[in-house]
């Protein structure tokens, strides 16, 4: 009887386990060549091992660097905080394998983005960068006006609150008025930028989401090296992992600003 109960618990936990790395959202590789492939590869291997060890210690954000005259490497990984440690590490493993597959050993940098995590490395420091190329990923053109209104309200709350929260991370959901549906959202910035940098990044990211809404998409993402913003009509985190945003919303909601220039992608494109 005990064996059956334990097996049932493992099966249920396994059913909810998801590193959210089924689809590569965006990737890119540098076009600059390294001075020494041997040195660069050795240092990249060391930084990836360091990042993985940090994630295994229950971190969701980590940086690692290796010095070298001919092949220094700076690397960063971030997981969504609603993942388990095991799923975070699993997402990283998929990302590390993909970045090696995408980027040849003789280039100085690469990046890959999944819903569950992102991974980036360069031969120069980038940890404090809050503005870079950004991409909107829009799917499922079935959004009603009521759904779009709920996304605008939810994304406004997340944009305001996330930079004020330690760790720059927030999740929330909102019921769609007059419909039997819910919109789910997440906003997250890397932890090596400032509060103002996070605010700036999410402002650009929210404009990307407005582009998705303009096309009546029920699922939208903004992918930026310094932040990640997503909404969906499908739950991608548990109800008990939502953030109480009320203490961080004293300034009220924001209205959408003009849409910034954004490349819409259906899979991935070059860096």
Buried (B, 14 or more C-beta within 10 A) or exposed (E): EEEEEEEEEEEEEEEEEBBBBEEBBBBBBBEEEBBBBEBBBBBBBBBBEBBBEBBEEEBBBBBBBBEBEEBBBBBBBBBBBBBBBEBBBBBBBBBBEBBBEBBEEEBBBBBBBBBBBBBBBBBEEBBEBBEEBBBBBBBBEEBBEEBBBBBBBBBBBBBBBBBBBEEBBBBBBBEBEEEEBBBBBBBBBBBBBEEEBBBBBBBBBBBBBBBBBEBBBBBBBBBBBBBBBBBBBEEBBEEEEBBEBEEBBEEEEBEBEEBBEBEBBEEBEEB
